Amino acid sequence: MKKNYLIWAIVLGIGFSCSPKETENSTEEVVEAVIIDNSLTEEEKAAGWMLLFDGTSMDGWRAFNGDTTPSNWIIEDGAMKGLGATGGEDFGGDIVFGPMEFEEFEMEFTWKISPGGNSGVFYHVVEGPEYKAPYYTGPEYQVIDQLGFAQPLEKWQSLGADYAMYEPDFEGVVKEAGEWNTSKIIFSLEGASYWLNGKKTVEFIPYSEDWTAKRNSGKWNDFPDYKIARKGLIALQDHGDPVWFKNIKIRPL
């Protein structure tokens, strides 16, 4: 019996060694990694990234100048949805990620906007009774329906702008309302940039001569503390229109 096993082993070995090799033109199946919403890879965790939203709860998020999450923000299909139910002069439905302040950072988020909608993402936000909304102090990454907004937009009001500071280049990456977008903010003293769907829309040097000139232009004359704080809270804007956010993550630099 042992001899028979040995003979079969030799025959099988010859068969495999004589089998034709794959040609250079053979195609290999490429398996793409599945990226789960509102999660971090092991590499991201090692690089210092943290999630600000887990897809299931509003933990950490509360009303600007408040203690609880306002009713105009809910969770829908793994996304944080602003119902746009408040509106008004100072849009009292804005929310902040209350537990932590950030100074230099890299932040990514996925979002979509309702037709004709307007919203924004703020950083370096300061709270206090003298401030009615995050835009009194915090710089804004402009989120807006660029293609379907009812009124003509100035360039400084447009999608991916550093609102009322630096005009964006969004050519070729604007999507229709209701489609998901990926955005990124990089803020450091060496240089800052905003990104939309893989394209850099603006870049600037914080606190530079050019930055100071734009900060002191007419738009912000009535907001003496705008962009003064060098660290603060992350905020999402309720501008009276439905908006969705997910995959909100950040890492200090």
C-alpha positions in Angstrom: 0.0 0.0 0.0 2.8 2.4 0.8 4.3 1.9 -2.7 1.0 2.7 -4.4 0.7 6.0 -2.5 4.3 6.9 -3.5 3.6 6.2 -7.2 0.4 8.3 -7.1 2.3 11.2 -5.4 4.9 11.1 -8.1 2.3 11.1 -10.9 0.4 14.0 -9.4 3.6 16.0 -8.9 4.5 15.5 -12.6 1.0 16.6 -13.6 1.3 19.8 -11.7 4.8 20.6 -12.9 3.8 20.0 -16.5 0.6 22.1 -16.4 0.7 25.2 -18.6 1.7 28.4 -17.0 -0.5 31.5 -17.1 0.4 33.7 -20.0 1.4 37.3 -19.5 -1.9 38.4 -20.9 -4.0 36.5 -18.4 -6.2 38.7 -16.2 -6.0 38.6 -12.5 -9.1 39.2 -10.4 -8.8 42.4 -8.4 -10.6 42.4 -5.2 -11.4 45.9 -3.9 -11.7 46.4 -0.2 -15.2 47.2 1.0 -15.2 50.5 2.9 -17.9 50.5 5.6 -19.5 53.8 6.3 -18.7 55.5 9.6 -15.7 53.3 10.4 -12.0 53.5 10.5 -9.4 51.2 9.1 -6.6 49.9 11.3 -4.2 52.1 9.3 -6.4 55.2 10.0 -6.5 54.4 13.7 -2.7 54.0 13.8 -2.4 57.4 12.1 -4.5 59.1 14.8 -7.9 59.4 13.1 -11.0 59.5 15.2 -14.7 59.3 14.3 -17.0 62.1 15.2 -20.2 60.1 14.2 -20.7 56.4 14.4 -23.8 56.2 12.2 -26.1 55.1 15.0 -26.2 57.9 17.6 -25.7 61.6 18.0 -23.3 61.1 20.9 -21.0 64.1 21.3 -23.2 66.4 19.2 -25.3 69.1 20.9 -26.9 72.5 20.0 -24.5 75.4 19.7 -24.6 77.2 23.1 -26.7 74.3 24.4 -26.6 71.0 26.3 -28.7 68.7 24.3 -29.1 67.7 20.6 -31.9 69.7 19.0 -34.8 67.9 17.5 -34.1 69.2 14.0 -31.2 66.7 13.7 -32.0 62.9 13.3 -30.2 59.8 12.1 -31.4 58.4 8.8 -29.9 55.4 7.0 -26.6 55.8 8.8 -26.3 59.5 8.2 -26.8 62.5 10.4 -29.7 64.5 8.8 -30.5 68.1 9.4 -34.2 68.5 8.8 -33.9 72.2 8.0 -36.9 72.9 10.2 -35.7 76.1 12.0 -34.3 78.8 9.7 -34.4 82.4 10.6 -31.8 85.2 10.9 -29.3 83.3 13.0 -30.4 79.7 12.2 -30.7 78.4 15.8 -30.5 74.7 14.8 -26.7 74.6 14.3 -24.9 71.8 16.2 -21.3 71.3 17.5 -19.2 68.4 18.5 -19.0 69.4 22.1 -16.4 67.2 23.7 -13.3 68.4 21.9 -11.6 71.4 20.4 -9.2 71.2 17.5 -6.3 73.5 16.4 -4.3 72.1 13.5 -6.1 69.1 11.9 -7.2 67.1 8.9 -10.9 66.4 8.6 -12.9 64.4 6.1 -16.7 64.1 5.7 -19.3 62.9 3.2 -22.4 64.9 2.6 -25.4 65.6 0.3 -27.7 68.5 0.1 -31.4 68.9 -0.8 -32.3 70.8 -4.1 -31.7 74.5 -3.6 -30.2 73.8 -0.2 -27.5 75.6 1.8 -25.4 74.5 4.7 -21.8 74.5 5.9 -19.1 73.0 8.1 -17.3 75.2 10.6 -14.1 74.9 12.7 -12.4 76.9 15.5 -15.9 77.7 16.7 -16.2 79.5 20.0 -19.4 79.5 22.2 -20.7 82.2 24.4 -23.8 84.4 25.0 -22.3 87.1 22.7 -22.3 84.7 19.8 -25.6 83.7 18.2 -24.2 81.2 15.7 -21.0 79.4 14.8 -20.3 81.8 11.9 -19.7 84.6 14.4 -16.3 83.1 15.1 -15.6 80.0 12.9 -14.3 79.7 9.3 -16.7 77.9 7.0 -16.4 75.2 4.3 -19.3 76.2 2.1 -21.8 73.4 1.4 -24.5 74.4 -1.1 -26.5 73.2 -4.1 -24.2 74.9 -6.6 -26.3 73.9 -9.6 -29.7 74.5 -8.3 -29.5 77.4 -5.8 -32.4 79.8 -6.4 -30.3 83.0 -6.5 -27.1 83.7 -8.4 -24.0 82.9 -6.3 -21.0 85.1 -5.8 -17.8 83.1 -6.2 -17.0 83.6 -2.5 -20.4 82.0 -1.7 -19.9 79.0 -3.8 -19.4 75.3 -3.1 -16.0 74.5 -1.5 -15.2 78.1 -0.7 -13.6 79.4 2.5 -16.8 81.4 2.9 -16.3 85.1 2.1 -12.6 84.6 2.2 -11.2 82.5 -0.6 -13.0 81.7 -3.8 -13.1 78.0 -4.9 -12.1 76.2 -8.0 -14.8 73.5 -8.3 -14.7 73.0 -12.0 -15.4 69.4 -13.0 -16.3 68.0 -9.6 -19.8 69.5 -8.8 -22.6 67.0 -8.4 -26.4 67.3 -8.6 -28.3 67.9 -5.4 -29.1 64.6 -3.7 -25.8 62.9 -4.7 -23.1 62.1 -2.1 -19.9 64.2 -2.1 -16.6 63.7 -0.2 -14.9 66.8 1.3 -11.7 67.5 3.2 -10.3 70.3 5.3 -6.6 70.5 6.1 -5.7 73.3 8.5 -2.2 73.9 9.7 -0.1 77.0 10.2 2.1 76.0 7.3 -0.9 76.0 4.9 -4.6 75.2 4.7 -6.7 73.7 1.9 -10.2 72.6 1.2 -11.0 69.7 -1.1 -14.1 68.5 -3.0 -14.5 65.1 -4.6 -10.7 64.7 -4.8 -10.0 68.3 -6.1 -8.4 71.1 -4.1 -10.8 74.0 -4.2 -8.9 76.6 -2.1 -5.5 76.9 -0.4 -4.2 79.7 1.8 -1.7 80.5 4.6 -3.6 81.2 7.8 -2.8 84.5 9.5 -0.6 85.7 6.6 -0.8 89.2 5.2 -3.1 88.1 2.4 -5.3 86.2 4.9 -5.4 89.3 7.2 -6.4 91.6 4.4 -9.4 89.3 3.5 -10.3 88.9 7.1 -10.4 92.7 7.5 -12.5 93.3 4.4 -16.1 94.6 4.6 -17.9 91.2 5.0 -16.6 90.7 8.6 -16.7 94.3 9.9 -19.6 93.4 12.2 -18.0 90.2 13.5 -14.9 91.3 15.4 -14.1 87.8 16.7 -14.4 86.1 13.4 -11.4 83.8 12.8 -9.6 85.2 15.8 -9.6 81.9 17.8 -6.8 79.5 16.8 -8.7 76.5 18.1 -12.3 75.6 18.8 -15.2 73.3 18.1 -16.4 71.6 14.9 -19.9 72.7 13.9 -22.6 71.8 11.3 -25.0 74.4 10.0 -28.8 74.3 9.8 -29.5 76.9 7.1 -33.2 75.9 6.9 -32.7 73.1 4.2 -32.4 69.3 4.6 -28.7 68.2 4.6 -27.0 64.8 5.3 -23.6 64.1 6.8 -21.7 60.8 7.4 -18.1 59.5 7.6 -17.1 62.5 9.7 -13.5 61.8 10.9 -10.6 64.0 12.0 -7.0 63.7 13.1 -5.0 66.3 14.9 -1.8 67.5 13.1 
